[in-house]
Amino acid sequence: MAINQLDFESSLENDLDESAIAPNYVDIIETVISSLEQDQSAMVSHTDEGHLWKFTYGSVEVYVQLSGTTDDDTLTVWATVLKLPVPEEAKLMRRLLEMNCGGTFEACFGILGNDVVVLASRILEDISAAEISRLMTIVATIADDNDDPLKGEFGSAS
């Protein structure tokens, strides 16, 4: 019986130690959003499936999705830069691939539905507050820096 009690106490101490150092991802994300958002534009939705934030950065709307708070859950950040279809779509796709090759850091351009987006996604295991901030800042900045030039060059067919 004493061994079981000792095992229980040791297990409890380990659980307490892990929870004491586990980051609060929601608080970190909301702190980063408050530093990036403009005009108090942030909106949030908390559901059983996770959390979704939306805020304005420059001329783009940035979305941040947190699927949960375990190591296996995912942080995904994206922002739309252009609506599809566009004239000269092949030329646009080549441009996006070239930009992906050297100018997007941990993010990338992609297509989500009928939107060209800048996207970054990362599982939460071993993620730091600095990395969360970096991913959100990179997506917001790359999207804001490129949405107007891409719209100017490629416009929209719709």
MIDOSE-1310 file (N, C-alpha, C; in nm, 2 decimals, decimal comma, always signed):
residues 158
main	+0,08/-0,12/+0,00/+0,00/+0,00/+0,00/+0,09/+0,13/+0,00; +0,20/+0,12/+0,07/+0,28/+0,24/+0,08/+0,34/+0,27/-0,06; +0,37/+0,16/-0,14/+0,43/+0,18/-0,27/+0,33/+0,25/-0,36; +0,20/+0,21/-0,35/+0,10/+0,27/-0,43/+0,08/+0,42/-0,40
qldf	+0,08/+0,45/-0,27/+0,07/+0,59/-0,22/+0,19/+0,67/-0,28; +0,31/+0,61/-0,27/+0,43/+0,68/-0,32/+0,42/+0,70/-0,47; +0,38/+0,60/-0,54/+0,36/+0,62/-0,69/+0,25/+0,72/-0,72; +0,15/+0,73/-0,65/+0,04/+0,83/-0,67/+0,09/+0,97/-0,64
essl	+0,17/+0,98/-0,53/+0,22/+1,12/-0,50/+0,32/+1,16/-0,60; +0,41/+1,07/-0,65/+0,50/+1,10/-0,75/+0,43/+1,14/-0,88; +0,33/+1,06/-0,92/+0,25/+1,09/-1,04/+0,19/+1,23/-1,03; +0,13/+1,26/-0,91/+0,06/+1,39/-0,89/+0,16/+1,50/-0,90
endl	+0,28/+1,48/-0,84/+0,39/+1,59/-0,85/+0,42/+1,61/-1,00; +0,44/+1,50/-1,08/+0,47/+1,52/-1,22/+0,36/+1,59/-1,29; +0,24/+1,56/-1,27/+0,13/+1,63/-1,33/+0,12/+1,78/-1,29; +0,15/+1,81/-1,17/+0,15/+1,95/-1,13/+0,27/+2,02/-1,19
desa	+0,38/+1,96/-1,20/+0,50/+2,02/-1,26/+0,47/+2,05/-1,41; +0,41/+1,96/-1,48/+0,39/+1,98/-1,62/+0,28/+2,09/-1,64; +0,18/+2,09/-1,56/+0,08/+2,19/-1,58/+0,13/+2,33/-1,54; +0,22/+2,33/-1,45/+0,28/+2,46/-1,40/+0,36/+2,53/-1,51
iapn	+0,42/+2,45/-1,60/+0,50/+2,50/-1,71/+0,43/+2,50/-1,84; +0,32/+2,44/-1,85/+0,25/+2,44/-1,98/+0,20/+2,58/-2,02; +0,23/+2,62/-2,14/+0,19/+2,76/-2,17/+0,04/+2,77/-2,20; -0,01/+2,88/-2,17/-0,15/+2,91/-2,20/-0,16/+2,97/-2,34
yvdi	-0,18/+2,88/-2,44/-0,18/+2,92/-2,58/-0,28/+3,03/-2,61; -0,40/+3,02/-2,55/-0,50/+3,12/-2,58/-0,45/+3,26/-2,54; -0,39/+3,27/-2,42/-0,34/+3,40/-2,37/-0,23/+3,45/-2,45; -0,14/+3,36/-2,50/-0,03/+3,41/-2,58/-0,08/+3,46/-2,71
ietv	-0,17/+3,39/-2,78/-0,23/+3,43/-2,90/-0,30/+3,57/-2,89; -0,38/+3,58/-2,78/-0,45/+3,71/-2,77/-0,36/+3,82/-2,74; -0,25/+3,80/-2,67/-0,15/+3,90/-2,65/-0,08/+3,95/-2,78; -0,05/+3,85/-2,86/+0,01/+3,88/-2,99/-0,09/+3,96/-3,08
issl	-0,21/+3,91/-3,08/-0,32/+3,98/-3,16/-0,33/+4,13/-3,11; -0,33/+4,15/-2,98/-0,35/+4,28/-2,93/-0,23/+4,37/-2,97; -0,12/+4,31/-3,00/+0,00/+4,40/-3,04/-0,01/+4,42/-3,19; -0,08/+4,34/-3,27/-0,08/+4,35/-3,41/-0,20/+4,41/-3,47
eqdq	-0,32/+4,39/-3,40/-0,45/+4,44/-3,46/-0,45/+4,59/-3,47; -0,54/+4,63/-3,56/-0,56/+4,77/-3,58/-0,71/+4,80/-3,55; -0,74/+4,92/-3,50/-0,87/+4,96/-3,48/-0,96/+4,87/-3,40; -0,90/+4,80/-3,30/-0,96/+4,71/-3,21/-1,06/+4,62/-3,29
samv	-1,00/+4,56/-3,40/-1,07/+4,48/-3,49/-1,09/+4,33/-3,46; -1,02/+4,29/-3,35/-1,02/+4,14/-3,32/-1,15/+4,09/-3,28; -1,18/+3,97/-3,33/-1,30/+3,89/-3,30/-1,25/+3,75/-3,26; -1,33/+3,68/-3,18/-1,29/+3,55/-3,13/-1,41/+3,46/-3,12
shtd	-1,39/+3,33/-3,15/-1,49/+3,23/-3,14/-1,43/+3,11/-3,07; -1,48/+3,08/-2,95/-1,43/+2,96/-2,87/-1,54/+2,85/-2,88; -1,50/+2,74/-2,93/-1,60/+2,62/-2,94/-1,53/+2,50/-2,89; -1,61/+2,39/-2,89/-1,55/+2,26/-2,85/-1,44/+2,21/-2,95
eghl	-1,45/+2,26/-3,07/-1,35/+2,22/-3,17/-1,23/+2,30/-3,17; -1,22/+2,41/-3,09/-1,10/+2,49/-3,08/-1,14/+2,64/-3,07; -1,04/+2,72/-3,11/-1,06/+2,87/-3,11/-1,02/+2,93/-3,24; -1,10/+3,03/-3,28/-1,07/+3,10/-3,40/-1,08/+3,25/-3,38
wkft	-0,97/+3,32/-3,42/-0,96/+3,47/-3,40/-0,95/+3,53/-3,54; -1,00/+3,65/-3,56/-0,99/+3,73/-3,68/-0,95/+3,87/-3,64; -0,85/+3,93/-3,71/-0,82/+4,06/-3,68/-0,76/+4,13/-3,81; -0,77/+4,26/-3,81/-0,72/+4,33/-3,93/-0,57/+4,38/-3,91
ygsv	-0,49/+4,35/-4,01/-0,35/+4,40/-4,01/-0,33/+4,47/-4,14; -0,31/+4,60/-4,14/-0,30/+4,67/-4,26/-0,43/+4,66/-4,34; -0,41/+4,60/-4,47/-0,53/+4,59/-4,55/-0,58/+4,45/-4,56; -0,53/+4,36/-4,47/-0,58/+4,22/-4,48/-0,64/+4,18/-4,34
evyv	-0,73/+4,08/-4,36/-0,79/+4,01/-4,24/-0,70/+3,89/-4,21; -0,66/+3,87/-4,09/-0,58/+3,76/-4,05/-0,66/+3,67/-3,96; -0,65/+3,54/-3,99/-0,72/+3,44/-3,91/-0,62/+3,35/-3,83; -0,65/+3,32/-3,71/-0,57/+3,24/-3,63/-0,66/+3,13/-3,57
qlsg	-0,62/+3,00/-3,60/-0,70/+2,89/-3,55/-0,62/+2,80/-3,46; -0,67/+2,77/-3,34/-0,61/+2,68/-3,25/-0,70/+2,56/-3,23; -0,66/+2,44/-3,28/-0,75/+2,33/-3,27/-0,77/+2,27/-3,13; -0,68/+2,31/-3,04/-0,69/+2,26/-2,90/-0,57/+2,30/-2,83
ttdd	-0,54/+2,25/-2,71/-0,43/+2,29/-2,64/-0,33/+2,18/-2,60; -0,34/+2,06/-2,66/-0,25/+1,96/-2,64/-0,13/+1,96/-2,73; -0,03/+1,89/-2,71/+0,09/+1,89/-2,80/+0,06/+1,84/-2,94; -0,05/+1,76/-2,96/-0,09/+1,71/-3,09/-0,18/+1,81/-3,16
dtlt	-0,22/+1,92/-3,10/-0,31/+2,01/-3,16/-0,23/+2,11/-3,25; -0,30/+2,19/-3,33/-0,23/+2,27/-3,43/-0,27/+2,42/-3,42; -0,17/+2,50/-3,45/-0,19/+2,64/-3,46/-0,18/+2,67/-3,61; -0,28/+2,73/-3,67/-0,28/+2,77/-3,81/-0,31/+2,92/-3,82
vwat	-0,23/+2,98/-3,90/-0,25/+3,13/-3,93/-0,26/+3,15/-4,08; -0,36/+3,23/-4,12/-0,37/+3,25/-4,27/-0,44/+3,39/-4,29; -0,41/+3,44/-4,41/-0,47/+3,57/-4,45/-0,49/+3,56/-4,60; -0,60/+3,61/-4,65/-0,63/+3,61/-4,79/-0,57/+3,73/-4,86
vlkl	-0,50/+3,71/-4,97/-0,44/+3,82/-5,04/-0,50/+3,85/-5,18; -0,58/+3,75/-5,23/-0,64/+3,77/-5,37/-0,75/+3,66/-5,39; -0,86/+3,71/-5,45/-0,97/+3,62/-5,49/-0,94/+3,56/-5,62; -0,98/+3,43/-5,64/-0,98/+3,36/-5,77/-1,12/+3,35/-5,82
pvpe	-1,13/+3,35/-5,95/-1,03/+3,34/-6,06/-0,98/+3,47/-6,09; -0,86/+3,47/-6,16/-0,80/+3,59/-6,21/-0,76/+3,57/-6,36; -0,75/+3,68/-6,43/-0,68/+3,66/-6,57/-0,54/+3,62/-6,55; -0,48/+3,55/-6,64/-0,34/+3,50/-6,64/-0,31/+3,42/-6,51
eakl	-0,40/+3,33/-6,48/-0,38/+3,25/-6,36/-0,25/+3,17/-6,36; -0,21/+3,12/-6,48/-0,08/+3,05/-6,48/+0,04/+3,14/-6,44; +0,03/+3,27/-6,49/+0,14/+3,36/-6,45/+0,14/+3,39/-6,30; +0,02/+3,40/-6,24/+0,00/+3,42/-6,10/+0,06/+3,30/-6,02
mrrl	+0,03/+3,18/-6,07/+0,08/+3,06/-6,00/+0,23/+3,05/-6,00; +0,29/+3,09/-6,12/+0,44/+3,09/-6,12/+0,49/+3,19/-6,03; +0,43/+3,31/-6,02/+0,48/+3,41/-5,93/+0,47/+3,36/-5,78; +0,36/+3,30/-5,75/+0,35/+3,25/-5,61/+0,45/+3,15/-5,58
lemn	+0,48/+3,06/-5,67/+0,58/+2,95/-5,65/+0,72/+3,02/-5,63; +0,75/+3,12/-5,71/+0,88/+3,18/-5,70/+0,88/+3,25/-5,56; +0,78/+3,32/-5,52/+0,78/+3,38/-5,39/+0,79/+3,28/-5,28; +0,73/+3,17/-5,29/+0,74/+3,06/-5,19/+0,88/+3,01/-5,17
cggt	+0,96/+3,02/-5,28/+1,09/+2,96/-5,28/+1,19/+3,05/-5,19; +1,16/+3,17/-5,17/+1,26/+3,25/-5,10/+1,22/+3,36/-5,01; +1,09/+3,39/-5,02/+1,05/+3,51/-4,95/+0,94/+3,50/-4,85; +0,91/+3,37/-4,80/+0,80/+3,36/-4,71/+0,83/+3,30/-4,58
feac	+0,96/+3,27/-4,55/+1,01/+3,22/-4,42/+0,93/+3,09/-4,39; +0,86/+3,09/-4,27/+0,79/+2,97/-4,23/+0,65/+2,96/-4,29; +0,61/+3,06/-4,36/+0,48/+3,06/-4,43/+0,49/+3,02/-4,57; +0,38/+3,02/-4,64/+0,38/+2,99/-4,78/+0,25/+3,05/-4,84
fgil	+0,25/+3,07/-4,97/+0,13/+3,10/-5,04/+0,06/+2,97/-5,08; -0,07/+2,97/-5,08/-0,15/+2,86/-5,11/-0,29/+2,90/-5,16; -0,37/+2,80/-5,20/-0,51/+2,83/-5,24/-0,60/+2,76/-5,14; -0,69/+2,83/-5,09/-0,79/+2,78/-4,99/-0,93/+2,82/-5,05
gndv	-1,00/+2,72/-5,10/-1,12/+2,75/-5,17/-1,09/+2,83/-5,29; -1,15/+2,95/-5,30/-1,12/+3,05/-5,41/-1,04/+3,16/-5,37; -0,96/+3,14/-5,27/-0,87/+3,25/-5,22/-0,73/+3,21/-5,23; -0,64/+3,30/-5,27/-0,50/+3,29/-5,25/-0,47/+3,34/-5,12
vvla	-0,40/+3,26/-5,04/-0,37/+3,29/-4,90/-0,22/+3,28/-4,87; -0,18/+3,35/-4,76/-0,05/+3,32/-4,70/-0,09/+3,24/-4,58; -0,01/+3,13/-4,55/-0,05/+3,03/-4,45/+0,07/+2,98/-4,38; +0,06/+2,96/-4,25/+0,16/+2,89/-4,17/+0,08/+2,80/-4,07
sril	+0,14/+2,68/-4,05/+0,07/+2,59/-3,96/+0,18/+2,51/-3,88; +0,15/+2,48/-3,75/+0,25/+2,42/-3,67/+0,18/+2,34/-3,56; +0,23/+2,22/-3,53/+0,17/+2,15/-3,41/+0,23/+2,22/-3,29; +0,16/+2,21/-3,17/+0,20/+2,28/-3,05/+0,31/+2,22/-2,98
edis	+0,35/+2,10/-3,00/+0,46/+2,03/-2,93/+0,58/+2,12/-2,93; +0,63/+2,16/-2,82/+0,76/+2,24/-2,80/+0,75/+2,38/-2,87; +0,63/+2,43/-2,90/+0,62/+2,56/-2,95/+0,64/+2,66/-2,84; +0,71/+2,77/-2,87/+0,73/+2,88/-2,77/+0,64/+3,00/-2,80
aaei	+0,63/+3,09/-2,70/+0,55/+3,21/-2,72/+0,62/+3,29/-2,84; +0,75/+3,29/-2,84/+0,82/+3,37/-2,95/+0,79/+3,31/-3,09; +0,78/+3,18/-3,10/+0,75/+3,12/-3,22/+0,60/+3,15/-3,27; +0,51/+3,14/-3,17/+0,37/+3,18/-3,20/+0,36/+3,32/-3,25
srlm	+0,43/+3,41/-3,19/+0,43/+3,55/-3,23/+0,50/+3,56/-3,37; +0,60/+3,49/-3,39/+0,67/+3,50/-3,52/+0,58/+3,45/-3,63; +0,51/+3,34/-3,62/+0,43/+3,28/-3,72/+0,31/+3,38/-3,75; +0,25/+3,44/-3,65/+0,14/+3,53/-3,67/+0,19/+3,66/-3,74
tiva	+0,31/+3,71/-3,70/+0,36/+3,83/-3,76/+0,41/+3,81/-3,90; +0,47/+3,70/-3,93/+0,51/+3,66/-4,07/+0,39/+3,66/-4,16; +0,29/+3,58/-4,12/+0,17/+3,57/-4,21/+0,11/+3,71/-4,23; +0,09/+3,79/-4,12/+0,02/+3,92/-4,14/+0,10/+4,01/-4,22
tiad	+0,24/+4,01/-4,20/+0,32/+4,11/-4,28/+0,33/+4,07/-4,42; +0,36/+3,94/-4,45/+0,37/+3,90/-4,59/+0,24/+3,92/-4,67; +0,13/+3,89/-4,60/+0,00/+3,91/-4,67/-0,03/+4,06/-4,70; +0,00/+4,14/-4,60/-0,02/+4,29/-4,61/+0,07/+4,35/-4,71
dndd	+0,20/+4,30/-4,72/+0,29/+4,35/-4,81/+0,26/+4,31/-4,96; +0,19/+4,20/-4,98/+0,17/+4,15/-5,11/+0,03/+4,16/-5,17; -0,07/+4,18/-5,09/-0,21/+4,18/-5,14/-0,23/+4,29/-5,24; -0,19/+4,41/-5,21/-0,22/+4,52/-5,31/-0,14/+4,50/-5,44
plkg	-0,01/+4,47/-5,43/+0,07/+4,45/-5,56/+0,01/+4,33/-5,64; -0,03/+4,22/-5,58/-0,09/+4,11/-5,65/-0,22/+4,15/-5,71; -0,31/+4,22/-5,64/-0,44/+4,27/-5,69/-0,41/+4,36/-5,80; -0,31/+4,45/-5,79/-0,28/+4,55/-5,90/-0,24/+4,48/-6,02
efgs	-0,16/+4,37/-6,01/-0,10/+4,31/-6,13/-0,20/+4,21/-6,19; -0,27/+4,13/-6,10/-0,35/+4,02/-6,15/-0,50/+4,05/-6,15; -0,54/+4,15/-6,07/-0,68/+4,19/-6,06/-0,77/+4,07/-6,03; -0,89/+4,07/-6,07/-0,99/+3,97/-6,05/-1,08/+3,96/-6,16
as	-1,11/+3,83/-6,21/-1,20/+3,81/-6,32/-1,35/+3,82/-6,28; -1,37/+3,81/-6,15/-1,51/+3,81/-6,11/-1,57/+3,94/-6,08
